[in-house]
Amino acid sequence: MGLNDSSPGAMRNGRGLSDQWAESVVVRPRTTERHITVHKKLVLGFALSILTLIIVTAVAVVLSVRYEECGARGSPEVGSRAPGGSSRLNGSRDRAGDRGEEEVQPWRSSRLPGTLRPRHYELRLAVCMDNFTFSGDVSIEIECVNATRFIVLHTDRLEVDRVSVTAEGSGSGRFSNRPGGGVMRIHRHFAFPLNQMYVVVLHRELKPMRLYRLNISFDAAIEDELLGFFRSSYTLHREKRHLAVTQFSPIHARKAFPCFDEPIYKATFSLTLRHDQQYLSLSNMPVESSVLSEEDGWVTNRFSRTPRMSTYYLAWAVCNFTYRETQTDSGVTIRLYARPDAISSGAGDYALHITKRLLGFYQDYFQVQYSLPKLDLLAVPNIRTLLWRTGA
């Protein structure tokens, strides 16, 4: 009875144990599959992360290469000149070697940086009217306001040949106790046509409160666009004659010589013009000395030093006009230059006499005397305005 009673229980217990064992056998594979599924998801996620990282890195590399290529093509700094005058490409080697220079780049601004200011220009020009070209060299005395390795000034369509920078020796006034000067080493110099600038990069910084001298030799064409130093013509006795004059207002002095061509940069100017003796030359100031060369028949006129003024006030002309003159009560000589036939016919007499009256009126009205010893008026052909003045 006990056995019989226990047998079903044992059978039930046996079935229960076997069922539990069977369930355990069945459950264990399900757990393994779940772990395998989870591991597959982790591996797949890790692989996707690696693939995404590779794609992002490749895109970044491609974009950086394209940026460098576009920067190299878009930069106007195509060529630069070494200190010896030889030209070379301004490639990635320069950019890699001058990280600090590339970070600053003051020439990319539309305005001059203000670290330097000019004090005096010594400008010498040789004007050839046969092929309408001129060459020159300018020596600019500059004062360093803030320490800098960059000399940035304006040029427009000027072919620069040579550049040199020297530190001035003992001077006058607050610069009198400075030590002697010397030649400054130039790293490179180049044009930046986008902003009509020329850049001189030095090996070491210019020091504040010191005077330096920048010397630049250049060549250019006498243009026919009525801006900068341009040419005009007229006919006299069936003969075509030419003349060359300046129009620098407001920002076109940079077409004629390298300069700090913003009105705030005021300086004095000493001008020397060399040309064929059949022409006469005029400028703001009277002729200080004139020398005729027996070798080539050219004359060299040196004009007196101007008052301190902006670049657009500087003016000069090379022509074969004749003139009539008058004088104000204060002693200012006024001359009207025009074609010989116009002068002989009296076509410019009204302009000459009205200028005399206006100059006297303005002096009385503003209680300010005219600052120059003379005032020249030019009747330039092919220009809407009749008169061109050499007075500042």
TORGUVEX-760399 format. One record per residue (C-alpha): residue number from 1; x, y, z. Coordinates in Angstrom, 3 decimals, decimal comma, padded with zeros to 6 digits. Each point is the difference from the previous one (the first is absolute). Last residue first. Example, Ala and Ser with C-alpha at 12.3 -4.5 7.8 and 13.67 -1.06 7.14 Angstrom:
<2 <013,670 -001,060 007,140>>
<1 <-001,370 -003,440 000,660>>
END
This chain:
<392 <047,804 122,384 -052,245>>
<391 <000,816 001,903 -003,184>>
<390 <000,782 -001,797 -003,224>>
<389 <-003,387 000,693 -001,523>>
<388 <-001,855 -001,585 -002,880>>
<387 <-002,550 002,070 -001,803>>
<386 <-002,687 -000,727 -002,554>>
<385 <-001,757 -002,884 001,705>>
<384 <-001,454 -002,313 -002,619>>
<383 <003,392 -001,326 -001,010>>
<382 <000,961 -000,736 -003,605>>
<381 <002,459 002,901 -000,151>>
<380 <001,681 001,299 003,172>>
<379 <-000,378 003,718 000,752>>
<378 <002,614 000,229 002,741>>
<377 <-000,080 002,418 002,949>>
<376 <003,109 000,723 002,075>>
<375 <-000,055 001,640 003,446>>
<374 <003,113 001,468 001,569>>
<373 <001,804 000,664 003,300>>
<372 <-001,991 -002,658 001,858>>
<371 <-002,030 000,175 003,235>>
<370 <-002,745 002,396 -001,060>>
<369 <-000,625 002,203 003,005>>
<368 <-002,801 -000,817 002,407>>
<367 <-002,491 002,620 001,197>>
<366 <-002,803 -002,254 -001,262>>
<365 <-001,893 002,750 -001,839>>
<364 <002,961 002,200 -000,863>>
<363 <002,107 -002,854 -001,353>>
<362 <-003,023 -001,420 -001,783>>
<361 <-000,747 003,303 -001,744>>
<360 <003,599 000,526 -001,080>>
<359 <000,126 -003,472 -001,541>>
<358 <-003,338 000,549 -001,688>>
<357 <001,065 003,301 -001,582>>
<356 <003,248 -001,456 -001,373>>
<355 <-001,804 -003,095 -001,245>>
<354 <-002,506 002,238 -001,814>>
<353 <002,902 001,730 -001,752>>
<352 <001,642 -003,161 -001,340>>
<351 <-003,237 -001,749 -000,943>>
<350 <-001,127 003,078 -001,969>>
<349 <003,320 000,268 -001,809>>
<348 <-000,019 -003,613 -001,180>>
<347 <-001,227 000,432 -003,562>>
<346 <002,301 002,990 -000,562>>
<345 <000,719 -000,932 -003,620>>
<344 <003,726 -000,346 000,656>>
<343 <-000,608 -002,253 003,004>>
<342 <-002,370 -002,293 -001,914>>
<341 <002,423 -000,258 -002,938>>
<340 <002,891 -000,888 002,319>>
<339 <-002,026 -002,746 001,695>>
<338 <-000,548 000,735 003,680>>
<337 <001,757 001,036 003,205>>
<336 <-001,636 002,663 002,203>>
<335 <002,334 001,514 002,563>>
<334 <-000,718 001,511 003,395>>
<333 <002,824 001,558 002,028>>
<332 <-000,840 000,583 003,674>>
<331 <001,207 003,407 001,214>>
<330 <-002,731 000,906 002,519>>
<329 <-001,670 002,376 -002,492>>
<328 <-000,313 -002,887 -002,433>>
<327 <002,195 -000,461 -003,040>>
<326 <-000,711 -000,660 -003,667>>
<325 <001,280 -002,493 -002,542>>
<324 <-000,357 -001,192 -003,565>>
<323 <001,301 -003,362 -001,133>>
<322 <001,480 -002,228 -002,692>>
<321 <-000,504 -003,736 -000,161>>
<320 <002,661 -002,570 -000,876>>
<319 <-000,925 -002,596 002,620>>
<318 <001,218 -002,023 002,992>>
<317 <-002,298 000,452 002,994>>
<316 <000,140 -000,340 003,771>>
<315 <-002,311 -000,279 002,980>>
<314 <000,080 -000,887 003,712>>
<313 <-003,289 000,776 001,731>>
<312 <-001,125 -003,651 -000,181>>
<311 <002,922 -001,057 002,204>>
<310 <-001,121 001,960 003,040>>
<309 <001,859 003,115 001,152>>
<308 <002,990 001,342 001,917>>
<307 <001,349 002,966 -001,920>>
<306 <001,874 -000,698 -003,229>>
<305 <003,753 -000,188 -000,471>>
<304 <001,271 001,944 -002,975>>
<303 <000,017 -001,528 -003,453>>
<302 <002,905 -001,673 -001,771>>
<301 <-000,014 000,184 -003,772>>
<300 <002,197 -002,337 -002,040>>
<299 <000,284 000,761 -003,716>>
<298 <000,657 -002,525 -002,718>>
<297 <002,246 000,649 -002,974>>
<296 <001,500 -003,492 000,081>>
<295 <003,672 000,647 000,713>>
<294 <-000,089 003,767 000,557>>
<293 <-002,233 -000,402 003,044>>
<292 <-001,850 003,165 000,958>>
<291 <-000,275 000,750 003,730>>
<290 <-002,791 001,970 001,682>>
<289 <-000,133 001,010 003,654>>
<288 <-002,681 001,071 002,489>>
<287 <-002,923 -000,010 -002,411>>
<286 <-003,057 001,500 001,707>>
<285 <-002,355 -002,143 002,108>>
<284 <-003,166 -001,886 -000,863>>
<283 <001,464 -001,463 -003,191>>
<282 <000,796 000,962 -003,565>>
<281 <002,199 -001,400 -002,758>>
<280 <000,940 001,445 -003,370>>
<279 <000,418 -002,053 -003,143>>
<278 <002,481 000,323 -002,876>>
<277 <002,751 -000,789 002,525>>
<276 <-000,959 -003,653 000,207>>
<275 <-000,818 -001,118 003,529>>
<274 <001,260 -000,279 003,588>>
<273 <-002,276 001,009 002,882>>
<272 <001,141 000,376 003,624>>
<271 <-002,541 000,291 002,818>>
<270 <000,523 000,694 003,701>>
<269 <-003,146 -000,750 001,991>>
<268 <-001,108 000,671 003,581>>
<267 <-002,284 -002,370 001,894>>
<266 <-003,623 -000,659 000,886>>
<265 <-001,430 -003,467 000,574>>
<264 <-003,627 000,716 000,937>>
<263 <-000,961 000,508 -003,644>>
<262 <000,788 -003,637 -000,915>>
<261 <002,530 -000,887 -002,686>>
<260 <002,990 -001,097 002,058>>
<259 <002,229 000,049 -003,061>>
<258 <001,469 -001,955 -002,892>>
<257 <000,041 002,262 -003,069>>
<256 <-002,260 000,993 -002,912>>
<255 <-003,021 -002,304 000,300>>
<254 <000,120 000,288 003,812>>
<253 <-000,756 003,713 -000,398>>
<252 <-003,447 -001,150 -001,102>>
<251 <-002,009 000,058 003,226>>
<250 <-002,163 003,187 -000,050>>
<249 <001,297 001,902 -001,849>>
<248 <003,268 -000,826 -001,733>>
<247 <-000,456 001,556 -003,439>>
<246 <003,417 000,426 -001,573>>
<245 <001,201 001,352 -003,335>>
<244 <001,690 -001,258 -003,174>>
<243 <000,067 001,923 -003,267>>
<242 <-000,169 -000,917 -003,650>>
<241 <000,126 001,842 -003,291>>
<240 <-001,578 -000,883 -003,325>>
<239 <001,133 002,261 -002,828>>
<238 <-002,500 001,490 -002,407>>
<237 <001,043 003,502 001,097>>
<236 <-000,815 -000,943 003,605>>
<235 <-001,935 -003,147 000,850>>
<234 <-000,677 -001,135 003,564>>
<233 <000,981 -002,884 002,251>>
<232 <-000,483 -001,511 003,451>>
<231 <002,022 -002,265 002,239>>
<230 <-000,493 -001,386 003,502>>
<229 <001,679 -000,025 003,395>>
<228 <-002,797 -001,115 002,326>>
<227 <-003,378 000,161 -001,682>>
<226 <-001,053 001,284 -003,437>>
<225 <-000,130 -003,525 -001,521>>
<224 <002,824 000,481 -002,513>>
<223 <002,800 -001,611 002,013>>
<222 <003,619 001,049 000,310>>
<221 <001,520 -003,434 000,471>>
<220 <001,917 -001,147 003,050>>
<219 <003,439 -000,707 001,429>>
<218 <001,211 -000,306 003,615>>
<217 <002,838 000,481 002,449>>
<216 <-000,868 -000,045 003,718>>
<215 <001,973 001,345 002,970>>
<214 <-001,481 -000,113 003,518>>
<213 <001,799 002,062 002,618>>
<212 <-000,465 -000,602 003,710>>
<211 <-000,533 002,234 003,012>>
<210 <-000,427 -001,416 003,506>>
<209 <-002,677 000,752 002,602>>
<208 <-001,186 -003,619 -000,109>>
<207 <002,449 -002,670 -001,202>>
<206 <-000,220 -001,690 -003,375>>
<205 <-000,173 -003,739 000,440>>
<204 <002,412 -002,566 -001,353>>
<203 <000,254 -002,022 -003,208>>
<202 <-002,019 002,544 -001,941>>
<201 <-003,076 -000,456 -002,169>>
<200 <-000,631 002,744 -002,560>>
<199 <-003,562 000,147 -001,304>>
<198 <-001,462 001,922 -002,930>>
<197 <-003,654 000,894 -000,058>>
<196 <-002,727 000,506 -002,589>>
<195 <-002,512 -001,848 002,217>>
<194 <-000,500 -002,989 -002,333>>
<193 <003,330 000,732 -001,695>>
<192 <002,131 -001,305 002,915>>
<191 <003,539 000,621 -001,237>>
<190 <003,022 -001,760 001,458>>
<189 <003,042 000,413 002,199>>
<188 <002,112 -002,646 001,708>>
<187 <002,134 -000,618 003,086>>
<186 <001,636 003,412 -000,107>>
<185 <003,062 000,605 002,197>>
<184 <000,151 003,529 001,401>>
<183 <003,031 002,060 -000,959>>
<182 <001,472 002,146 002,758>>
<181 <-000,665 002,890 002,335>>
<180 <001,914 001,774 002,734>>
<179 <-001,365 000,232 003,535>>
<178 <-002,994 002,190 000,952>>
<177 <000,583 003,122 002,058>>
<176 <-001,256 002,485 -002,622>>
<175 <-003,372 -001,664 -000,633>>
<174 <-001,972 002,291 002,342>>
<173 <001,204 003,044 -001,881>>
<172 <002,422 -000,655 -002,816>>
<171 <001,564 -003,080 -001,480>>
<170 <002,775 -002,401 000,854>>
<169 <000,123 -003,008 -002,281>>
<168 <-002,817 -001,285 -002,208>>
<167 <-000,693 -003,709 -000,255>>
<166 <000,159 -001,210 -003,576>>
<165 <-002,495 -001,762 -002,230>>
<164 <000,562 -001,112 -003,590>>
<163 <-002,253 -000,833 -002,925>>
<162 <000,845 -000,522 -003,650>>
<161 <-001,968 -000,455 -003,216>>
<160 <-003,651 000,807 000,722>>
<159 <-002,266 -000,002 -003,044>>
<158 <-002,775 002,441 000,829>>
<157 <-003,580 -000,910 -000,863>>
<156 <-001,375 001,429 003,255>>
<155 <002,199 000,460 003,025>>
<154 <-000,940 000,724 003,611>>
<153 <001,909 -000,622 003,225>>
<152 <000,658 -002,844 002,446>>
<151 <003,318 -000,360 001,841>>
<150 <-000,204 -003,174 002,068>>
<149 <002,247 -001,158 002,823>>
<148 <-001,749 002,186 002,557>>
<147 <000,545 001,946 003,216>>
<146 <-002,495 002,832 000,350>>
<145 <000,382 003,636 -001,092>>
<144 <003,019 -000,391 -002,287>>
<143 <000,819 003,231 -001,805>>
<142 <000,597 -000,084 -003,727>>
<141 <002,370 001,878 -002,288>>
<140 <-000,995 -001,017 -003,491>>
<139 <002,520 -000,235 -002,840>>
<138 <-001,690 -000,278 -003,366>>
<137 <001,458 -001,255 -003,228>>
<136 <-001,161 000,628 -003,487>>
<135 <-000,802 -001,244 -003,426>>
<134 <-002,393 001,411 -002,544>>
<133 <-001,697 -001,267 -003,119>>
<132 <-001,888 001,684 -002,807>>
<131 <002,101 -001,376 -002,901>>
<130 <001,417 003,290 -001,280>>
<129 <-001,047 002,021 003,063>>
<128 <002,640 -001,548 002,236>>
<127 <-000,290 001,309 003,568>>
<126 <002,825 -000,588 002,490>>
<125 <-001,293 000,367 003,541>>
<124 <001,632 000,725 003,360>>
<123 <-002,025 000,113 003,237>>
<122 <001,452 000,784 003,437>>
<121 <-003,009 -000,439 002,267>>
<120 <-000,057 001,252 003,616>>
<119 <-001,638 -000,913 003,310>>
<118 <-001,861 -003,213 -000,764>>
<117 <-001,948 -001,923 002,642>>
<116 <000,430 -003,544 001,247>>
<115 <-002,092 -002,369 002,149>>
<114 <-003,209 001,410 -001,458>>
<113 <-001,124 -003,273 -001,615>>
<112 <-000,916 001,495 -003,396>>
<111 <-003,653 -000,392 -000,854>>
<110 <-001,734 -002,609 -002,188>>
<109 <001,318 -002,763 002,251>>
<108 <001,731 -002,951 -001,650>>
<107 <003,343 001,814 000,193>>
<106 <000,055 -000,432 003,778>>
<105 <000,758 -003,733 -000,427>>
<104 <000,076 -000,963 003,705>>
<103 <-000,476 -003,782 000,081>>
<102 <002,017 -000,538 -003,165>>
<101 <002,958 001,846 001,469>>
<100 <-000,090 -001,989 003,229>>
<99 <-000,065 -003,297 -001,876>>
<98 <002,950 000,919 -002,188>>
<97 <001,661 -003,211 -001,142>>
<96 <-003,139 -001,863 -001,007>>
<95 <-001,293 002,943 -001,987>>
<94 <003,315 000,443 -001,764>>
<93 <000,161 -003,694 -000,929>>
<92 <-003,640 000,050 -001,070>>
<91 <000,761 002,188 -002,951>>
<90 <000,955 003,623 -000,589>>
<89 <001,564 -000,696 -003,344>>
<88 <003,396 001,535 -000,624>>
<87 <001,404 003,222 -001,440>>
<86 <003,620 001,110 000,234>>
<85 <000,766 003,523 001,316>>
<84 <002,769 -000,870 002,429>>
<83 <-002,308 000,424 002,962>>
<82 <-002,324 -002,641 -001,453>>
<81 <-002,952 001,133 -002,018>>
<80 <-003,455 -001,404 000,354>>
<79 <-002,436 -001,396 -002,483>>
<78 <-003,602 -001,057 000,048>>
<77 <-001,021 001,875 003,126>>
<76 <-003,431 000,567 -001,504>>
<75 <-001,300 -002,978 002,017>>
<74 <-002,850 -001,842 -001,691>>
<73 <002,000 -002,869 -001,494>>
<72 <001,978 -000,805 003,143>>
<71 <-003,041 000,456 002,217>>
<70 <-002,076 -002,232 -002,257>>
<69 <002,666 -002,707 000,118>>
<68 <000,372 000,261 003,791>>
<67 <-003,764 -000,178 000,463>>
<66 <-000,257 -003,004 -002,329>>
<65 <002,643 -001,802 002,035>>
<64 <-001,802 000,826 003,261>>
<63 <-003,315 -001,187 -001,450>>
<62 <001,497 -003,308 -001,138>>
<61 <001,625 -000,612 003,379>>
<60 <-003,221 000,817 001,858>>
<59 <-002,001 -002,315 -002,283>>
<58 <002,475 -002,843 000,573>>
<57 <-000,107 000,500 003,770>>
<56 <-003,819 000,014 000,007>>
<55 <-000,094 -003,192 -002,101>>
<54 <002,525 -001,773 002,241>>
<53 <-001,883 001,019 003,148>>
<52 <-003,290 -001,214 -001,500>>
<51 <001,594 -003,348 -000,888>>
<50 <001,391 -000,394 003,517>>
<49 <-003,381 000,848 001,531>>
<48 <-001,786 -002,412 -002,378>>
<47 <002,418 -002,753 000,972>>
<46 <-000,579 000,667 003,712>>
<45 <-003,758 -000,064 -000,513>>
<44 <000,210 -003,290 -001,930>>
<43 <002,237 -001,545 002,648>>
<42 <-002,377 001,116 002,769>>
<41 <-003,053 -001,259 -001,905>>
<40 <001,668 -003,353 -000,651>>
<39 <000,871 -000,305 003,692>>
<38 <-003,625 000,580 000,978>>
<37 <-001,191 -002,668 -002,449>>
<36 <002,601 -002,462 001,292>>
<35 <-001,094 000,673 003,563>>
<34 <-003,653 -000,576 -000,935>>
<33 <000,910 -003,171 -001,876>>
<32 <001,860 -001,280 003,061>>
<31 <-002,983 000,723 002,260>>
<30 <-002,333 -001,919 -002,369>>
<29 <002,432 -002,925 -000,030>>
<28 <-000,106 -000,176 003,825>>
<27 <-003,801 000,129 000,191>>
<26 <-000,628 -003,355 -001,768>>
<25 <002,361 -001,999 002,168>>
<24 <-001,405 001,654 003,080>>
<23 <-003,515 -000,745 -001,177>>
<22 <000,940 -003,612 -000,562>>
<21 <001,572 -000,244 003,411>>
<20 <-003,098 001,529 001,559>>
<19 <-002,216 -002,390 -001,972>>
<18 <002,201 -002,895 000,997>>
<17 <-000,243 001,031 003,597>>
<16 <-003,757 000,403 -000,200>>
<15 <-000,347 -003,251 -001,867>>
<14 <002,006 -001,688 002,696>>
<13 <-001,985 001,755 002,677>>
<12 <-003,184 -001,125 -001,677>>
<11 <001,399 -003,422 -000,379>>
<10 <001,160 000,087 003,552>>
<9 <-003,377 001,220 001,027>>
<8 <-001,615 -002,665 -002,126>>
<7 <002,355 -002,531 001,498>>
<6 <-000,364 001,203 003,547>>
<5 <-003,522 -001,163 000,385>>
<4 <000,747 -003,344 -001,573>>
<3 <003,062 -000,360 002,059>>
<2 <-001,773 001,040 003,085>>
<1 <-002,810 -002,312 -000,865>>
END
